[in-house]
């Protein structure tokens, strides 16, 4: 089973991975979403978010902007990262991901 997490603000993908209001997490089996949950984002340093996501058994992250160092930490937890996606409805992004049509541009922040 895959668990796909997206940082969200309102009903759209958040432009900032580590400053989002919520994470929407989708449970996927056989390329189909079986359920989803909206979890309030913890108030943590961005370096601690990968551990928090790993504790939620997340396997994949879809984001717009994210720090290179955060990607490295996520990868250490065996979490795949798709970065630089268009800010749109998370449900559409997950469908794009599952269909293999998600577009990324590598929007990295090096602050």
C-alpha positions in Angstrom: 0.0 0.0 0.0 1.1 3.5 -0.8 0.5 6.5 1.4 0.7 9.8 -0.5 1.0 13.1 1.4 0.4 16.6 0.1 0.9 19.8 2.0 -2.4 21.8 1.7 -3.6 25.3 2.5 -7.4 25.6 2.1 -8.4 23.4 -0.8 -5.3 23.6 -2.8 -1.7 22.4 -2.7 0.4 24.7 -0.4 3.3 26.5 -2.1 5.5 25.8 0.9 6.0 22.2 2.2 7.1 23.2 5.7 4.6 26.0 6.3 1.3 24.4 5.4 -1.9 24.2 7.4 -2.6 20.6 6.8 -1.3 17.4 5.1 -3.8 15.5 3.1 -2.8 11.8 3.1 -4.2 9.3 0.6 -4.1 5.5 1.2 -3.7 3.8 -2.2 -4.0 0.1 -3.1 -3.8 -1.3 -6.6 -3.6 2.3 -8.0 -6.9 3.3 -6.4 -7.5 5.6 -3.5 -9.2 3.7 -0.7 -9.4 6.5 1.7 -8.0 9.9 2.6 -7.5 12.0 5.7 -6.7 15.6 6.5 -4.3 16.0 9.3 -3.3 19.3 10.9 0.3 20.0 10.2 2.5 19.8 13.3 4.4 22.9 14.4 7.9 21.5 13.8 11.2 22.5 12.3 11.2 21.5 8.7 14.0 19.0 9.4 11.6 17.1 11.7 8.7 16.9 9.2 10.2 13.9 7.4 10.2 11.9 10.6 6.6 12.9 11.3 5.6 11.8 7.8 7.5 8.5 8.2 5.7 7.9 11.5 2.5 8.2 9.4 3.9 5.5 7.0 4.0 8.0 4.1 5.7 6.5 1.0 5.4 9.5 -1.4 5.2 13.3 -1.1 3.8 15.6 -3.8 4.8 19.2 -3.2 5.4 22.6 -4.9 8.3 24.2 -3.2 10.6 22.3 -0.9 14.2 22.6 0.4 16.8 20.3 -1.1 18.0 19.3 2.4 14.4 18.3 3.3 14.2 16.1 0.2 17.5 14.4 1.3 16.0 13.6 4.7 12.7 12.3 3.2 14.7 10.1 0.9 16.6 8.7 3.9 13.2 7.6 5.2 12.5 5.9 1.8 9.9 8.5 1.0 9.8 9.5 -2.7 9.4 13.2 -3.5 7.7 14.8 -6.5 8.4 18.5 -6.4 7.5 21.5 -8.4 3.9 20.4 -9.2 1.2 23.0 -10.1 -0.8 24.3 -7.2 -4.2 22.7 -7.8 -6.7 20.5 -6.1 -4.9 17.7 -4.2 -7.4 15.1 -5.6 -6.5 16.0 -9.1 -2.8 15.8 -8.3 -3.1 12.3 -6.8 -5.1 11.2 -9.8 -2.3 12.6 -12.1 0.3 10.8 -10.0 -1.6 7.5 -10.2 -2.0 7.9 -14.0 1.7 8.7 -14.4 0.9 12.1 -15.8 2.1 14.3 -12.9 4.3 17.2 -14.1 7.2 18.4 -11.9 9.7 21.2 -12.4 12.1 20.7 -9.4 11.1 23.8 -7.5 13.7 23.7 -4.8 14.3 26.3 -2.1 17.9 26.6 -0.9 17.4 28.8 2.1 
